[in-house]
Structures are given as structure tokens and as C-alpha cells.
Amino acid sequence: MDAKNARSSMHPTLTSVDYCSDEVYEIDRDRIFHRGWMFLCHATGVPNGTKRVFDVAGESVILARTEDGELHAFANVCRHRGAQLCDRAMNEATRGSIRCQYHAWTYGLDGALRATPRVDDEFDREDHGLWGHHVDVWNGLVFVSLAPSPAPLVEWLTRWSPLYTMFEDLPVGDYRSGGSTETVVAANWKVLIENYNECLHCAVVHPELVEMIPIYKTGDVVDPARGDEIVDLAPGARALTLDGRSTLSILPGVTEGAEYSGLAIFPNVMFDLTPTVLTLTTLFPEAADRTRVVAEYFFHPDDVGRPDFDPGPEVELDQLVGAQDFIVCEMVQRGVSSSSFKGGVLTRKDSYVADFDRTYLAARGLGEM
């Protein structure tokens, strides 16, 4: 390819406004996070009889499961005087009913109003249950939509993340959590996903990772010789750890072999599968330049219950790579905030970034979903 054609093959990035503008962030909240489907957690993250609280781009949501296993999502707002019902409890499910700390109005985990202490008025409590949101589960993963009438979850996934089907035969719901971490990153959520979708930075930023996934040294995200979304680990490696070794079992449904595959499911979760661990990295946007990142690690259910269970090697490498990514993502956020930055360019090996940008702009441009 000559220089002229090489230049013409490049595509523009998003603009500074897309990454930094409070107005664009409000559009993202309204048209993507609050009208589409957002990933919240693995289904085991809310056991029967418990509740959790999530921040969905500024809207506090209670995710609750009744004792008989029925899953619900509610606005975190009391129907009496509008007080917030529950404190944010991102990493912990709590048992019991939902009780307002202001006037003690109490709701069941199905959202029904159960008690109104010291209220003498006669009124129909059935009409004053919690305001509900749509909730659905795909393959053990819980999603919520704040839209009044959203498209079905599978339709949303098929439209915006069609490669999700590569994982649909895995028994993800059977995996069990072996730990989680939470970090606030001073970067726009799109910067984090774009970074995830390319590996031109990997040889510079992730020396440990490229030793374990050699194709990443070339800047490719996938192996052109394979023709699929799977990459091989280094020769002799059994797991994606610093030394390629692990004492853990191969995950149920995973074919024996030293391989890695990953996917960013639009708009807010990265799904990373290795032989011994599934990592779900969830983005909870908080502002135009701030994103809360929750990483949770899932293992073979038999391993998690063992006294000698040690997820340390798998978690150590992922956390190292994550910390390296957060540094450069914050560096990007500072750069794109400059008045000099009007936009950058995407090369051939940035093709997954270009795909994400097109998906994002299409989703942002929709008035209703």
C-alpha cells in the first residue's frame, strides 16, 4: 500500500466534545444508559432474599430477589416523601425488606408496600408499591433497563453486540465469584472501552501481558491467521497468570486449551474468558470524566468452595494490567481535554475502536430505543 492509500485508510476518532462535554454525557445518560440495557452483576450477586443498590449513570437502582427467586429492579425512592431508601452497596447484598430510614415505610423484595407505621389514613397500599424498572437475565448475567418500554434484552444485545453469541453456550450462571475490586478512574467511559478494543498500546504499556499473549506484541487484537475472536496463550502456559501456571480447574464449558477470548458488550461490560477464570469488568459512568470500574472474578464452583482455593495468580495479572490501563486512560482524558485536540486518527489495527465508535454514535443518535 502506498503512502497516499495508507493515509486514506485511516478513520477519525471521536472529538474532544464527545469525551469531555457535560452536555454529551447527559445525552449518553438519556439515550444509552437510561433507555437501553445496562449490565449490573452476575445472577449469583443477588441471592434469594437479598437486595443490592447500583448507580446507573446517576439513577440509583435497587436490585432485589425474593425468597422464591423472583428478580426485581426498583427506583431507590420511597413512595411517601421521596427519600432515598438504601445506601449504595455496590459490592454486598443485604438480607431483609426495604425500609425507609425517614418514616419507616417498608416494602417487600417484590416492591409491594407492606407497612406504614403511625399513618392513620385509609388508602390502597397496592397502589403505592415501589416504582419498577425492567430487569432480565442472559446466561447468568443481570441487566436492567430504565426505559418505559425497552426492546427485549436479546434484541438489544443482537443489535449492539452481535458477537455476544460466542459465549451463549457457556454455563456462565454456574460460575462462582472468587473476589472483586472497585476503582474510580478519571476518564470518560468511552476512553476505557476504546482502550480495551485495541492492542497497539500493549507492547508499550503491558509487558507482562504480551509475554503471555504473544500476538499482542504485533498490535493485533485477534490473530489474523485464526480468523476468529480467540487468541493463543504463550507456549507452555495453562492459564493467564504471570507465569502461565495455575492450580485451578478449567471452567465448565471451556474447551481444554490455552486460549483467551474477550468482548466488550455494549455499553458497559467487558467479558474476558480464560481457561480458569471469567473476568467481568463493569463500567458505571459517574460524570463526563469519571467512571467507576468494578472487576469481578468467576471460577469453577468446585474450586471456590475448597479450603485451599487461591485466585491470587489470576487476579494479580488482571489487576496489574488494569492499573496500567487506568494510568494511560487518565492520560488520554487529560489530552483530549486540551483545546488543541480536535480529533485523532484510527489505523487498521484500531478497527475494533472504529467499530465501537460507530456503534456508540448510532446508539447516541437514537431518540428512542
C-alpha positions as CSV (number, residue, x, y, z in Angstrom):
1,M,0.0,0.0,0.0
2,D,1.4,3.4,-1.0
3,A,1.6,6.3,1.5
4,K,-1.4,8.0,-0.1
5,N,-3.7,5.0,0.2
6,A,-2.3,4.3,3.7
7,R,-3.4,7.8,4.8
8,S,-6.8,7.4,3.2
9,S,-7.5,4.2,5.1
10,M,-7.4,6.0,8.4
11,H,-10.6,7.0,10.2
12,P,-11.3,9.9,12.5
13,T,-11.7,9.3,16.3
14,L,-14.4,10.9,18.3
15,T,-14.0,14.5,19.2
16,S,-13.0,16.3,22.4
17,V,-16.6,17.2,22.9
18,D,-17.6,13.5,22.8
19,Y,-15.2,12.7,25.6
20,C,-15.4,15.8,27.7
21,S,-18.7,17.6,27.3
22,D,-21.2,17.5,30.2
23,E,-23.9,18.0,27.6
24,V,-22.8,14.9,25.6
25,Y,-22.6,13.0,28.9
26,E,-26.2,13.9,29.6
27,I,-27.1,12.7,26.1
28,D,-25.3,9.4,26.8
29,R,-27.2,9.1,30.1
30,D,-30.6,9.8,28.5
31,R,-30.3,7.8,25.2
32,I,-28.0,5.0,26.1
33,F,-27.8,4.3,29.8
34,H,-31.3,5.1,30.7
35,R,-33.1,3.9,27.5
36,G,-31.1,0.8,26.7
37,W,-29.9,-2.1,28.8
38,M,-27.1,-1.8,31.4
39,F,-25.3,-4.8,32.9
40,L,-25.4,-4.9,36.7
41,C,-24.0,-8.1,38.0
42,H,-23.8,-11.9,37.8
43,A,-27.0,-13.6,38.9
44,T,-25.4,-15.0,42.0
45,G,-24.6,-11.5,43.1
46,V,-28.2,-11.2,44.5
47,P,-29.1,-14.4,46.4
48,N,-32.7,-15.2,47.3
49,G,-34.0,-12.9,50.0
50,T,-31.4,-10.1,49.3
51,K,-31.1,-6.7,47.7
52,R,-28.3,-4.6,46.3
53,V,-28.0,-1.0,45.1
54,F,-26.4,0.2,41.9
55,D,-25.8,3.6,40.4
56,V,-27.0,3.5,36.7
57,A,-25.4,6.7,35.4
58,G,-26.9,8.9,38.2
59,E,-30.1,6.9,38.8
60,S,-30.0,4.8,42.0
61,V,-31.5,1.3,41.4
62,I,-32.4,-1.4,43.9
63,L,-31.9,-4.9,42.5
64,A,-33.8,-7.4,44.7
65,R,-34.6,-11.1,44.7
66,T,-37.5,-12.6,46.6
67,E,-37.2,-15.7,48.7
68,D,-38.7,-17.7,45.9
69,G,-36.0,-16.4,43.4
70,E,-38.0,-13.8,41.5
71,L,-35.8,-10.9,40.4
72,H,-36.9,-7.3,40.5
73,A,-35.5,-3.8,39.9
74,F,-36.8,-0.6,41.5
75,A,-36.1,3.1,41.7
76,N,-34.4,3.7,45.0
77,V,-37.1,6.1,46.1
78,C,-39.8,5.9,48.8
79,R,-43.4,6.4,47.6
80,H,-44.2,8.5,50.7
81,R,-42.0,11.6,50.6
82,G,-39.3,10.7,48.1
83,A,-36.4,9.8,50.4
84,Q,-33.7,7.5,49.1
85,L,-34.4,4.1,50.6
86,C,-31.0,2.4,50.6
87,D,-27.4,3.5,50.7
88,R,-25.2,2.4,47.8
89,A,-24.0,-1.1,48.5
90,M,-22.2,-2.0,45.2
91,N,-20.3,-5.0,46.5
92,E,-22.6,-6.5,49.1
93,A,-26.1,-8.0,49.0
94,T,-28.1,-7.4,52.2
95,R,-31.0,-9.5,53.5
96,G,-34.4,-8.3,54.6
97,S,-37.1,-6.0,53.4
98,I,-36.6,-2.5,52.1
99,R,-37.3,0.0,54.9
100,C,-37.2,3.8,54.6
101,Q,-35.0,5.4,57.2
102,Y,-37.1,8.6,57.2
103,H,-40.7,7.4,58.2
104,A,-40.2,3.6,58.2
105,W,-42.4,2.8,55.3
106,T,-41.5,-0.7,54.5
107,Y,-41.6,-2.6,51.2
108,G,-41.2,-6.3,50.3
109,L,-38.5,-7.5,48.0
110,D,-41.3,-7.7,45.4
111,G,-41.7,-3.9,45.8
112,A,-45.1,-4.1,47.5
113,L,-45.8,-1.6,50.3
114,R,-46.1,-3.7,53.5
115,A,-46.1,-1.2,56.4
116,T,-46.8,2.5,57.1
117,P,-46.2,3.0,60.8
118,R,-48.3,5.7,62.5
119,V,-50.2,6.5,59.4
120,D,-54.0,6.6,60.1
121,D,-55.2,7.4,56.6
122,E,-57.1,4.8,54.7
123,F,-55.6,4.3,51.3
124,D,-54.9,1.4,48.9
125,R,-51.4,0.2,49.6
126,E,-51.4,-1.9,46.5
127,D,-51.2,1.4,44.5
128,H,-48.1,2.6,46.3
129,G,-45.5,0.0,45.7
130,L,-42.0,0.9,44.5
131,W,-41.6,2.2,41.0
132,G,-40.3,-0.6,39.0
133,H,-37.7,-1.0,36.2
134,H,-37.3,-3.7,33.7
135,V,-34.8,-6.5,34.6
136,D,-33.7,-9.5,32.6
137,V,-31.0,-12.2,32.7
138,W,-29.0,-13.5,29.8
139,N,-26.8,-16.6,30.5
140,G,-26.4,-15.7,34.2
141,L,-25.8,-12.0,33.7
142,V,-28.3,-9.5,35.1
143,F,-29.3,-6.4,33.0
144,V,-31.6,-3.5,33.9
145,S,-33.4,-1.0,31.7
146,L,-34.9,2.3,32.9
147,A,-36.8,2.8,29.7
148,P,-40.6,2.6,30.0
149,S,-40.9,0.1,27.2
150,P,-37.4,-1.2,26.2
151,A,-36.7,-3.6,23.4
152,P,-36.2,-7.1,24.6
153,L,-32.8,-7.7,26.1
154,V,-31.8,-10.3,23.4
155,E,-32.8,-7.9,20.7
156,W,-30.7,-5.1,22.3
157,L,-27.7,-7.5,22.5
158,T,-28.1,-8.7,19.0
159,R,-28.3,-5.2,17.6
160,W,-25.4,-3.6,19.5
161,S,-23.1,-6.5,20.5
162,P,-23.8,-9.3,17.9
163,L,-20.7,-11.3,18.9
164,Y,-22.2,-12.0,22.3
165,T,-23.4,-15.3,20.9
166,M,-19.9,-16.6,21.0
167,F,-20.4,-17.1,24.8
168,E,-24.1,-18.2,24.8
169,D,-23.3,-21.9,25.2
170,L,-21.1,-21.4,28.3
171,P,-22.8,-22.2,31.6
172,V,-21.9,-18.8,33.0
173,G,-24.6,-18.9,35.6
174,D,-22.9,-21.9,37.2
175,Y,-19.6,-20.0,37.8
176,R,-18.9,-18.6,41.2
177,S,-17.3,-15.4,42.3
178,G,-13.9,-15.6,43.9
179,G,-13.3,-11.9,44.5
180,S,-13.9,-8.4,43.2
181,T,-12.2,-4.9,43.1
182,E,-13.5,-1.4,42.6
183,T,-11.7,1.6,41.2
184,V,-12.7,5.1,40.2
185,V,-10.9,6.2,37.0
186,A,-10.7,9.8,36.0
187,A,-11.7,9.1,32.4
188,N,-14.8,9.0,30.2
189,W,-16.4,5.6,29.9
190,K,-15.7,5.6,26.1
191,V,-12.0,6.1,26.6
192,L,-11.9,2.9,28.7
193,I,-13.8,0.8,26.1
194,E,-11.7,2.1,23.3
195,N,-8.5,1.2,25.2
196,Y,-9.9,-2.3,25.7
197,N,-10.6,-2.6,22.0
198,E,-7.1,-2.2,20.7
199,C,-3.6,-3.5,21.4
200,L,-1.3,-1.1,19.7
201,H,-0.5,0.0,23.2
202,C,0.0,-3.4,24.6
203,A,3.8,-3.8,23.9
204,V,4.4,-0.4,25.5
205,V,2.0,-0.5,28.4
206,H,1.6,-4.2,29.2
207,P,5.0,-6.0,29.0
208,E,3.8,-8.8,31.3
209,L,0.6,-9.3,29.3
210,V,2.3,-9.6,25.9
211,E,4.6,-12.3,27.2
212,M,1.6,-14.4,28.0
213,I,-0.3,-13.4,24.8
214,P,2.4,-13.1,22.1
215,I,0.1,-11.9,19.3
216,Y,-0.4,-8.7,21.3
217,K,3.2,-7.8,20.6
218,T,2.2,-7.1,17.0
219,G,-0.6,-4.7,18.0
220,D,-3.3,-7.1,16.7
221,V,-6.2,-7.8,19.0
222,V,-7.0,-11.1,17.2
223,D,-4.8,-13.5,15.4
224,P,-5.2,-12.9,11.6
225,A,-4.1,-16.5,11.0
226,R,-7.0,-17.9,13.1
227,G,-9.9,-16.0,11.7
228,D,-11.9,-15.9,14.9
229,E,-12.0,-14.0,18.2
230,I,-9.7,-16.3,20.1
231,V,-6.0,-15.8,20.7
232,D,-3.5,-18.4,22.0
233,L,-1.6,-18.1,25.2
234,A,2.2,-18.4,25.2
235,P,3.6,-21.9,24.6
236,G,3.5,-24.0,27.8
237,A,1.0,-21.7,29.5
238,R,-2.0,-23.3,31.1
239,A,-3.7,-20.1,32.4
240,L,-3.5,-16.3,32.0
241,T,-1.2,-15.7,35.0
242,L,2.2,-14.1,35.3
243,D,4.0,-17.4,34.9
244,G,1.2,-19.3,32.9
245,R,0.6,-21.7,35.8
246,S,-2.5,-22.3,37.9
247,T,-3.8,-24.7,40.5
248,L,-7.4,-24.0,39.5
249,S,-9.8,-26.1,37.4
250,I,-10.8,-25.4,33.8
251,L,-14.1,-23.6,33.8
252,P,-17.2,-25.6,33.0
253,G,-17.9,-25.5,29.3
254,V,-14.5,-24.2,28.3
255,T,-12.6,-26.4,25.8
256,E,-9.3,-27.7,27.1
257,G,-6.6,-25.4,25.6
258,A,-4.5,-22.4,26.5
259,E,-6.7,-19.7,24.9
260,Y,-8.2,-16.3,25.7
261,S,-11.2,-14.6,24.2
262,G,-12.9,-11.3,25.1
263,L,-15.7,-9.0,24.2
264,A,-17.0,-5.6,25.2
265,I,-20.8,-5.9,25.5
266,F,-22.3,-2.5,24.8
267,P,-22.4,-0.3,26.6
268,N,-20.8,-1.2,29.9
269,V,-19.3,-4.6,30.5
270,M,-16.1,-6.4,29.3
271,F,-16.3,-10.2,29.2
272,D,-12.9,-11.8,29.4
273,L,-12.6,-15.6,29.3
274,T,-9.5,-17.6,30.1
275,P,-9.2,-21.4,30.9
276,T,-9.5,-20.9,34.6
277,V,-11.3,-17.5,35.2
278,L,-14.0,-15.4,33.7
279,T,-13.5,-11.7,34.5
280,L,-16.5,-9.3,34.2
281,T,-15.3,-5.7,34.2
282,T,-18.3,-3.3,34.6
283,L,-18.3,0.4,33.9
284,F,-20.6,2.6,35.9
285,P,-20.3,6.1,34.4
286,E,-20.4,8.9,37.0
287,A,-19.5,12.0,35.0
288,A,-18.1,13.0,31.7
289,D,-14.6,12.4,33.1
290,R,-15.2,9.8,35.8
291,T,-16.1,6.1,35.7
292,R,-16.4,3.6,38.5
293,V,-14.9,0.3,37.4
294,V,-15.9,-3.0,39.1
295,A,-13.9,-6.1,38.2
296,E,-15.3,-9.5,39.5
297,Y,-13.6,-12.9,39.0
298,F,-15.6,-16.1,38.5
299,F,-14.2,-19.6,38.8
300,H,-15.2,-23.3,38.8
301,P,-17.8,-23.7,41.5
302,D,-15.9,-26.7,43.0
303,D,-12.8,-24.6,43.4
304,V,-14.4,-21.7,45.2
305,G,-15.6,-23.9,47.9
306,R,-12.2,-25.6,48.6
307,P,-10.2,-24.6,51.7
308,D,-7.1,-24.1,49.6
309,F,-8.8,-22.0,46.9
310,D,-6.3,-19.4,45.7
311,P,-7.4,-17.0,43.0
312,G,-4.4,-14.8,43.6
313,P,-2.3,-15.6,40.4
314,E,-5.3,-15.0,38.1
315,V,-6.4,-11.8,39.8
316,E,-2.8,-10.5,40.2
317,L,-2.2,-10.3,36.4
318,D,-5.6,-8.8,35.7
319,Q,-5.2,-6.1,38.3
320,L,-1.7,-5.3,37.1
321,V,-3.0,-4.9,33.5
322,G,-6.0,-2.9,34.8
323,A,-3.8,-0.5,36.8
324,Q,-1.6,0.1,33.7
325,D,-4.7,0.7,31.6
326,F,-6.1,3.2,34.1
327,I,-2.9,5.3,34.0
328,V,-3.0,5.6,30.2
329,C,-6.8,6.2,30.1
330,E,-6.4,9.1,32.5
331,M,-3.6,10.3,30.4
332,V,-5.9,10.2,27.3
333,Q,-8.6,12.0,29.2
334,R,-6.2,14.8,30.1
335,G,-5.1,15.0,26.5
336,V,-8.5,15.1,24.8
337,S,-9.5,17.8,27.2
338,S,-6.9,20.1,25.6
339,S,-8.2,22.9,23.4
340,S,-5.7,21.8,20.8
341,F,-7.4,18.3,20.4
342,K,-10.0,18.4,17.7
343,G,-9.8,14.6,17.0
344,G,-7.3,11.9,16.2
345,V,-7.0,9.1,13.7
346,L,-7.7,5.3,13.8
347,T,-5.4,2.9,12.0
348,R,-6.2,-0.5,10.6
349,K,-5.3,-2.1,13.9
350,D,-7.7,0.2,15.6
351,S,-10.6,-1.4,13.7
352,Y,-12.4,-2.5,16.9
353,V,-12.2,1.0,18.2
354,A,-13.7,2.3,15.0
355,D,-16.5,-0.3,15.3
356,F,-17.2,0.8,18.8
357,D,-17.3,4.5,17.8
358,R,-19.8,3.7,15.0
359,T,-21.9,1.7,17.4
360,Y,-21.8,4.4,20.0
361,L,-22.7,7.2,17.6
362,A,-25.6,5.2,16.2
363,A,-26.9,4.5,19.7
364,R,-26.5,8.1,20.8
365,G,-28.3,9.3,17.7
366,L,-31.5,7.4,18.5
367,G,-34.3,9.3,20.0
368,E,-36.0,6.2,21.4
369,M,-34.7,2.6,21.7
